[in-house]
Amino acid sequence: MDDLNMPPKDMSSNISAIIFDLDGTLLSTEQATRGILKEFLARYSMVPDEEKDNKRLGMAQMAAAIALIQDYDIPLTPEQYIQEIMPLYREKWLEAKALPGANRLMKHIQQHGVPFALASNSSRKNVDVKVSMQKGWQEQFAVILGSDEVKAGKPSPYLFLEAASRMVIPAVDCLVIEDSIVGVKAAKAAGMKVVAVPSLQTERDQYSIADCVIHSLLDFQPELWGLPPFGDWIHNTLPIDPIQIKCSFSKGILHSSADDDLSSLPDQLYGLHFGWAQVDNNEIVKVVLSIGWQDNSGSPMRKIRACFLHQHEQIHDQKIQLLVVGYHRGTLEKFKPIHLLLNIQESLLSRLEIRDEDILTAETVLELPDFSFDSNKARCS
C-alpha cells in the first residue's frame, strides 16, 4: 500500500471536537524565543546543549526549570530562574506568529460548528498573554486552559481531559493536535486520537505513538476524522499567510547568514511553495521554492532550493527578499508526509528538485488575485 493512502490508526469513531496545543503547534513562540536561553546561559559562562534542550520541549514551566537547573548546574532555585528569564520571553512573544495553516484550520472548523479548545503546558497567565497578541484568537476557543489549572500538566492527561469535560464531549471523540512528544503522550493517556506536527523535524522518528504525523497544518486532512473537508484549494494550491524571508542565494540554494531569516523559520515550513522575489536590481520575479531537509554527515539540515521564473539575468551570490504566498498540494505526493511509522530518512531527506509541472503551476496561479504581488506589496518592502 502506498504510504500516503494509509489511514490514521484506529479510525473507529468520528471526531466531534479538536484540542490544540499552543506553543509550536499554533504559534511560533519557540522560533521567536530561540536565542533566549543562549543569552541567559552566557551570564554564567555556559552555552546551550541542543540535545538536552530538545528533551525539555513541551514541559510545564516548573518541570522545565527544574530540569534545566539540573542540566546546567545553575546556582539558582527554579523560582529564581523563572523570575530572571521570564521577562526575556515575554518581550519575544511579541514577535510570535501563527504557524503555517493555523489560522486557516481554526477558521474552517469554526465555520462548520466544530468546537475546539486550547490546552497548553504554559501557565494560564502566559497563555492569555500569547493568545491576546493574535487577532481574533481569544474569541474562537470554546475553552482555554493552562497547566496551573489542573492537577498536573503534560505528559499527564489532565489538561486534555479537563478540556473535553468543559466542552461536554467524551474524550474518545476528541482529536488532539500537538507538536511535542510530551503532548502526544498526554493525549494518548487521555484516550484521545492525536495528530503530531513535530516542532523538531530531526526527531520525527520518536512520534510513532501518534495516530498521524504530518509536516505542517497545511497537510491536515479533516475528512480523515469525519470532519468537513477544506474547500479552498485553487488548482491544487493554497494561498497562505505571506511569509517574508531575507536570505542569500547561491548555486540554486538559499543560505542563511547572521542577518538573514532562514534560521528563524519554523520547522513546519516544508514542501513546495511559491511567491515573489526581490533581487539586487530591485526587479520583482516569480519564484518556486522546494523546502525540505537533507542529511549532512548524519545531521539533517534544512535545505531550500529556488527556481526564479522569467529571470533574464542569472541570479547568483546575492542577497534576495522573498515573499512566500502559496503552497502546492502536489507536495503530498512529492514529499510524502508521514502518516504512519515511516523511516526517518525517507521522511526527512526530501527530493529538492523542482519539476517542470511545479513551475507551470506556479506560473499559472501567481497570476490570480489570491496570490498576487500587489496585494502583498507592503510586506515585501
N, C-alpha and C positions, 0 to 999 in steps of 0.2 A: 504493500500500500504506500502511496506517496505520502511523505511527511506532512504536507500541507492539508491533506484530506483527513488526517487523524483527528477525531473529535476529542475535546477535553475528557478527562477521566470521569466515569460515573455520571453521565448526563441523565439521571433518573428523575429529575424534577426541574420545572421551570423556575426561574428566579423572579422574586417579587420585589426585591429591594437591593440596593448596592451600598456598600460601606467602603469609603475611601480612606486611605492613609493620606497624610498631608505632605510632609517634607520628603522630596524625592519621588513622590507619586503624582501629585497635582502641582506642586510648587518647587521651583529651582533653588530652594534655600541652601541646599548642600553645595551647589556651584557658587552661589553668591558669598558663602561664608568659608570657602575652601582654604583661604590663606590665613584664617584667624588663628588656628592652633599653632602654625609655624611662628606667627608673630608673638603669640603668648609664650611659647616654649623658649624663644630667644631670650626672654628675660632671665631664664635660668640656664642659659648657655646649652640648650638642648635643641635637637632637631627632630621632626616628626618621623615616626616609623610607620610607613604606609600599611604594612601587614597588620600591625596592632590596631591602627586607627580604623581599618575596614571592619574589624571584628566588633567594634562598638557601634556600627551603623544600625540605627533603628532603636537603640536602647533608650529607656526612660532617662531623664536628666540626671537623677541622683545615681542610678546604676552606672551610667556612663562616666560620671565624675569620679566615682569610687574606682572604677576600672582604670581610668586614665592616670589617677594618682599612683596606683599600684604599678602601672606600666612604666611610668617615668620617674617614680620615686620623688615626686614633687613635695617640698616641705610645706604643704597646706592641708587643711581639712577639706573634705568635699564641699562643705558650705562656703568656706573661704574661696575655693576655686571657682565655684559658681558665681559668687559675688564679684570676683575680679573679671571673669571672662564674659559674663552676660552683656554688659554694655557694648562690647565689641560686636557681639552677634546682633543685638538689636539695631545697631547702626547699619549693618549689612543687609538686614531683612528688607530694607527699603529698596534694594536692587533686585530682589527675587521676582521672578516672572512665572506665569503659568507655563507648565511643560507642554511639549507638543501634543495636541489632541485633547488637553484637559478641558478647556472651555467648550469645545465642540461636543464632547461626550456629556458634560453636565447639562448643557442646553438641550441636547437631544432627549435625554431621559426625563428631564423636567417637562418638556413639551408633550411627552407621552404619559405623563402622570405617574411615573415610576419614582417612589420616594428614595432619597439617598441621604446618607449620614456621613459625618466626618469623625473619625476616631484616631487620635494622634497620641503618640507617646510623649509629646511635649506637655507642659502644664497648660491648663485651660487659659490662664492669663496670656501665655505666649502664643497659643493657638489663636486667640481672639485678635492679638496684635497683627499676626501674619495675615489672617483672613481679611481683616479690615482694610488692608492695603490693596486688595484685589477687588476691583469694581464689581458690585453685584453678588459677590460670593456669599456674604453674610446671610442674605435673604433666601438663598437657594436650598440650603441644607435643612432637612427635617429635624436633624439632631446634630449637635456639635459636642464632642467630648474630649477632655484632656485626661492624661493618665492619673492626675491627682484627684479625679472624681470617682475613681473605682478602687477596689481593694488592692490591686496590683496591675502595673502596666504590662505591655507585651514583653516576653512571649506568653504570659498568662492570657487566658481567653476573655477576661472580664470586660475589657473595653468593647469588644465586638458583641458580646452577649448583652451588655447594657444598651448598646445602640439598637440592637434588634428589639429588645424589650420596649424601649421608648417609642419605637416605630410600630409596635404591636404586630410584629411579623416573626414567625418562627425562624430560629437560627438556620434550619436546614434550607429555608427559602431565600437566604441572603447570599450575595456574592461579594466577596472582599477583593479589593484591588490594592496591591501592596508592592513596594519596591525592595524591602529588606527581608532577609531570612528570618529575623526576629518577628516581623509582622506576619509572614507566611505561616510560621509555626503557631502563632497566636490564633490565626484564622482557622487552621486545621483543628486546633484544640477546642475551638468553639463549635466544631461540627459544620463549618460553612465551606462552600466552594471558594476557591481563591485563584485569581489571575495574578501572576507576578510580572512586574515590569522592572527588571533589575536596574538599580542605580549603577551597579558595578558590572559592566559587560564582561569584564575579565573574570568574573566569578559565577557565570551563569550556570555552570555545572552543579552548583550547590542547591539549585532551585527545583530539584526533581520531585519534591513532595507537593509542589503546587499542581493544581489541576490543569493549568495552562500557563505558558510562558511566552510573552511577546516582547518585541523590541521597544515599542512605544504605544501610547494610547491611540495613535493613528491606525494601528493594526488591530485594535479591539473590534470584534465582530459580535454585536448584540444578539443576532439571530441564533448564535450557538447556545445561548442561555434562555431562549424563549422570549427574548425582548424584541421590540420593533427594530428592523434594520435601518441603517442610515440611508438617506435618500439624497445626499448632497454630492455624490460623485459626478464629475464632469469629464467625460471621455477617459474614465479610469484614473482621473486625477482629482486632487482635493486642494482647494485654497486653504492656506494655513495662516495663523497669526504671523506677520512678517518678522523675520529674524535678520538682524543686521550683523555682519561679520567683517572685521578688518583683518587682513592676513597678507602673507607673502605668497607669490606664485612662481613656481619654477619647475620645468620639465613635466608639466601636466598635473602636478600635485600641489595642494595648498599646504603651506607651512606656517608654524606659529613662532613668533619671537616675543620678547619681553613685553612689547607694547601692542601685541595682537590679541585677538579674541578667541582663537580656537581652543585654548586650554580651559576657557570658562564655559564652553558649550556642554550641555548635559549629555551623558552617555546615551540617553534615549533618542537623540537626534541621529537617525540611522536610515539608510536606504537611499532611494533615488529621489532627489529633489531638483527644483529648478527655480530660476528667478532672473535677477538682473545684476550686472557687474559694472562698476565704475572703475575704469583703468586710468593709468597715469596721465593720458592726454584728455581726461575728463569725458571721454566717449562712454556712452551707456550701451551695453550689449547684452543680449540674452545669454544665459549660461545654464548648463546642465551639471549637476553635482552628484557624484556617486560617493556616499558616505558609508564607510564600513570600518573593519578592523583587519589588521594584518599581523602575523607573527613576526616579532623582532627578537631573534635569539631566545625564544621561549617566553617572551613577554609581549602579549598582544598590545598593539597601539592603534589609535585611531588614524585612519588614512582617508583623505578626501581628494578625489580626482575631479578635475573640472574640464569641461569642454565648452569653449566660447563659440557662439553661433555668429556667422557672417562677420568675423573679425578679419579685416583686411591686413592689418599689421600684426605680425606674430607677437604674442604676449609671452614674455619670459623675464624671470628675475626682477620682478617689480611688485610694489605694494598695490593691492586692489581692495575695493569695498564691495561687499556682496549684500544683496537684499534677497533673501530666500522667501518666496511667496507661495510655492506649491509643492505637493507631494504626489508621487506616482504610484498607483496601486500595483503596477507591474512589479514593484519591489517584492510583493508577496511571493511571486514566482521566482524572481531572480535571487533574492537574498534568503529565502526560506526561513522566516521567523520560527522560532522553536514553539511547537505545541506540546510535545512530549519527549522528554528524555533524549534529545538529540546529542550527538557527540559534540563536546565543547569546541573542537577545532572546526567542525562543519559550520557551527553557528557563528563563530567569531570571524573566521578568515573569509570574508566575503570576496566575491569576484568584483574587482573595482572597474572593470572595463565598462565603457558607455557604448551602447549599441546604436545602430542607425535608427532603429524604431524608437529608441528613447529620445533621440534628437528630433525626430519628426513629431513626436507627441508634444515635446516642449515648444517647438516652433509653432504648432497649432494653438495650444491653449494660452500661450503668453500673449496672443492677440485678443483674448477675451477680456472683458471688463474686470472679471473677478481676479485676474492675475496681472492686470496692467501695471506698468511702472508709474503712470501719472497719479494714480490713487494712493501710491505709497511714496511719492517723491520726497516728501518731507523727512521720511525716515532714512533716506539714502544720502542726505546731505552731510 
